[in-house]
């Protein structure tokens, strides 16, 4: 295993520091026996380490154990005997205390082959400098090592790392030293956390996807090393196999000798790493057997060169307990993918400086931060580009030449990728070239004239080849994220140079884009004019234009009676925009038209998961639960949620009043309406339904208390109803509201007859008078209306009789104020009507209205 110069330099310094500490201990020893100086616990630890080299025979003196003390052991021993040390050494040991943890961590990474961090070597050099510069005579080994490093830093390349260590409980592994060993691991913390969390969870396969040189191998190794030391991870072994076939140099793309060429070679190598592969043995079955019998984390690196069905079948057959991490430019479509993009400007700048410093590229290390950031921006924060750039400068090329001509790098990063693309995927790429920026599936489907399934297949092709970057973004704080797709910077550079778009295709795509925006403007205008109409679509932004168009077509089809066609359009919309709540809300509306209330509720629930704070959705869903979903309590909750966002819309207010009525909270229904009347303009026609609901509530309230002989409660209901009649604008007191006022007056007369208390009788008559006076002011003729009860109905003949004051009044379907109410009018139903006692055929009820 080859190590970086930084790791070997750290080893040289730590080894010298530990040897100097042991010499100080030896100077205190004086030929005494074991445990004369070493505390029992430290002596026992050193005995165990020595036993691995010399067998179980115990050492007879501390001197024999000194080579097996590590830095922390030696420091502890000397600190305990500081009174016997040279005062200068005692002082320096005390000054070392703040750096103890840092030095121990560096030593652990060096000794146990864990990835180094960028400031490990500088930190160690700083500590060494303070010790040697202040008292070089006592730190002779350290001083000599530092001097030699200054004369010949390359001498460390011939060293072999050998430090006293204790056995670790970490699983066995063959993980290579990562390429970031010199610089440390930069950025990608979110993706790193996701990979580790996925491996700890239920996911059997996690893929790290990205274009060539983006850092897939590095993050996979970082994750593996982190998991290696994670006590919560219970793997028996970590096995690394790489199918990397080429390496990028400043002048060429060089093929690696002996590289794995197919999946069979990959599995053969994996089987060899796991154990001896017997002749004539199927390596795939051998590897699966190991994964079944042991808990193994298998890391397969650079798979794009060996992708075939054998590999896919292997991943589908993984035994429970073992896991696989793969890195590839091309996804398989059967794994949990983690996509890598470029480094941020800050991370890219740090990487560029670190690599330049390690490789001695003074032209770059002396640049200002502004110039460094400018180079990082030109290279798009691409790790391979940054490293290739430094290597090129180190080889004598001018920096400006390297950033102006990156054809070699583009070929390395995108090589063997474009050839995987199908015709449809190439069409989508042309669309993205002409119309750059983040676009969702709906937009791309319109621009290319693809169906949802065809578009998804093309995008999957693109994502698995890493030409396209998939991102999630929120269109609204209350809603789930929407997925967008965009060409990677390297992908666009490669396509523009190797596969430019023709003039004809460019013109056609621009025309389609303009057409889509014209449609979207119309849809937005419709939604703004009537947001609470079920026939309009809530458009969140430009990304919704195509899907909203499909949903409008669905509503139009359903309006013509073709609900099947409408649902097909909804399905297409849901495939294109699964997180767009309107795709499910419109389906719910159409399912209601089909009287499939179970399917409607399921669609509403799905929509609500996606946009729980949308006022229009809460209005529609709440209304459904009131009228068809038989859950008025939850319906009220949703309507009140809508009102908190859209505080003044009369449609919401009317439905909230109706919800209170359904819940028999009559006082609240009236209160909601009165509040709306007092806060809005003097005349709001949209509040007619709320006023009707309020009068219904007053009637039901007064009737219920009358029937319970709670005459005080009934009087209160009459008082509230009379006040509502007085304050409601005349223009809102129409049709049913007027009949309810007549009904309230009738109830007031009944209460006056029921009570023998003067106060009750007087108040009942007073409220009756107020109601009739208001009716007289509104429409004198309405005082002729009466409230009766249906005696019986002949359904097939479309007529019936209303009983009132000892007489039966005939009515026919055509006598109803609203013929649609025929199905509600049954025996014992209360109705309002205008009596016609002069009809040639006897008493007749005209303008009959159902009152329930």
Number of C-alpha atoms within 10 A of each C-alpha: 7 9 19 17 17 22 26 22 24 25 24 21 22 24 22 20 21 23 22 19 23 24 18 17 22 15 10 15 17 11 12 13 15 19 15 15 21 26 14 12 11 19 23 15 17 25 23 18 20 22 14 9 8 12 11 11 9 15 17 12 18 22 21 15 23 23 17 23 26 24 21 14 21 22 20 15 18 22 14 12 13 16 10 11 16 11 11 12 18 17 12 14 17 13 14 16 11 9 12 14 12 14 20 15 13 23 26 15 18 24 16 14 18 22 24 26 18 19 14 22 20 12 16 19 16 10 14 18 15 14 21 18 11 13 14 15 11 18 22 16 21 25 23 15 19 21 12 14 16 10 10 10 14 13 14 20 15 8 12 12 17 11 20 15 16 13 7 9 9 17 16 14 19 13 18 16 18 21 16 21 20 22 24 18 21 20 16 17 11 8 16 19 12 16 24 18 14 19 23 15 10 11 16 22 22 23 27 27 28 28 28 25 23 22 25 25 24 19 24 24 22 20 20 25 20 15 22 24 14 11 10 9 15 17 19 17 20 24 20 21 23 18 24 20 18 14 12 19 16 18 12 12 14 12 12 12 8 8 15 21 14 17 20 17 16 23 24 20 20 23 25 15 17 21 12 9 17 11 7 6 11 14 21 20 13 21 23 19 14 16 23 15 12 15 18 23 27 23 25 23 23 23 25 23 20 20 17 14 11 14 18 15 11 15 18 12 10 18 18 13 16 24 25 21 25 25 28 28 29 26 27 25 13 12 19 18 21 19 23 18 22 23 20 17 18 16 18 25 22 19 25 25 21 19 21 23 16 13 13 13 19 12 13 19 18 13 12 10 14 10 13 20 20 14 21 26 15 12 22 20 24 25 23 19 25 24 20 20 28 26 19 19 21 19 12 10 14 13 16 11 12 19 16 10 10 17 15 14 25 19 17 21 22 21 14 14 20 18 9 13 17 13 10 18 23 17 17 20 26 23 21 21 21 16 17 14 12 18 20 20 27 28 22 25 20 20 24 18 12 17 17 21 13 13 23 17 14 21 23 16 23 28 24 23 25 28 30 26 19 20 15 13 11 11 15 14 9 12 18 18 16 19 17 20 22 21 23 20 17 23 21 21 16 22 20 13 10 11 15 14 16 10 8 8 14 16 12 13 19 15 12 15 18 12 13 18 15 12 14 22 13 12 20 20 13 17 16 13 10 13 18 20 13 16 18 22 27 24 22 14 11 17 22 25 24 24 29 28 21 21 30 20 16 28 27 16 18 21 14 10 14 15 20 15 16 25 22 15 24 28 20 19 28 21 20 25 24 19 20 26 25 31 30 26 29 27 30 29 23 28 23 17 15 16 12 13 19 14 16 26 22 16 22 27 17 19 26 21 13 20 21 19 19 21 23 24 24 26 24 24 26 29 24 22 21 23 14 16 17 12 17 23 15 17 26 25 15 26 27 21 20 25 21 12 13 14 13 13 17 23 19 27 26 24 24 31 28 31 29 25 23 20 15 14 15 25 18 19 29 28 16 19 27 18 11 20 21 11 9 13 8 11 14 14 11 14 21 23 20 28 29 25 28 31 29 27 27 30 24 19 23 29 23 16 17 20 11 11 14 14 22 14 17 27 24 19 26 28 23 20 27 24 15 22 24 15 12 18 16 15 12 20 22 14 13 21 21 25 27 25 29 24 27 29 25 15 21 30 18 15 26 22 13 14 14 10 9 10 11 20 20 12 18 27 19 17 23 25 16 20 28 21 16 20 22 13 11 16 14 12 10 19 16 10 19 19 24 24 22 22 18 17 19 11 12 6 9 12 16 21 22 28 19 15 8 6 11 20 24 22 22 19 17 14 17 20 18 13 13 9 14 19 9 11 21 18 14 15 16 20 22 27 26 19 21 14 12 9 10 8 8 11 18 21 27 20 16 28 23 23 20 14
